[in-house]
Amino acid sequence: MSADRPLLYDYWRSSASYRVRIALALKGIAYESQAVDLMKGEQKAKAHLERNPQGLVPALAIDGLVMTQSLAMIEYLEETRPEPALLPSDPAGRARVRAIAQVIAMEVHPVCNPSVVARVLELAGGDEAMRVAWMQDVIGRGLDAVEVLLQHPDTGRFSHGERPGLVDCFLVPQLYNAQRWGLEAARWPTLSRIDRACAALAAFKDSHPEQVKPKS
């Protein structure tokens, strides 16, 4: 590890890790990564629990700190490395952007966490069909709300204006998850349009799970 480079502890298919990869790339911050394989249970190993007592990814080692929670990490990057900006300059715009990002970060993602869904299935005696139904319902309703929230004058080529920002760091990974669980992107025309605009940028291309997936 280079002493002056941030180190991201992530898992290639984790949407929270995906968000931070996008933000780092948009900021032009060179970083190194270390895989924490969720399928092998490495997130519960002592070394990772010392970084993140919740046993979650990502964790970010930066500026002598070890940070948890993707939204906090991105806000920290914004405060310490403000250009290019991921948040609008005006208070109303920042409130709007944070609110939309939080729909995904605080309402959709937590109840789609694999450990949460596994517990739901355990308590309900559910099967794989219930898992799929749960994911489709929670993700679908959440993105339905985001689609409505983006019917707003401040929505431009991207979620807020003409350059990518905080919302896009959250939206693109959630749309990736939606498609993984069999939801059709055509259900959300505005989100799909923004997703295509993001997909044309190197920061999003290079951060995509298929680009960072470990080679077998």
Buried (B, 14 or more C-beta within 10 A) or exposed (E): EEEEEBBBBBBBBBBBBBBBBBBBBBBEBEBEBEBBEBEEEBBEBEEBEEBBEEBBBBBBBBEEEEBBBBBEBBBBBBEEBEEEBBBBEEEEBBEBBBEBBBBBBEBBBEBBBEEEBEEBBEEEEBEEEBBEEBBBEBBBEBBEBBBEBBEEEBBEEBBBBEBBBBBBBBBBBBBBBBEEBEBEBEEBEBBBBBBEBBEEBEBBEEBBBEEBEEEE
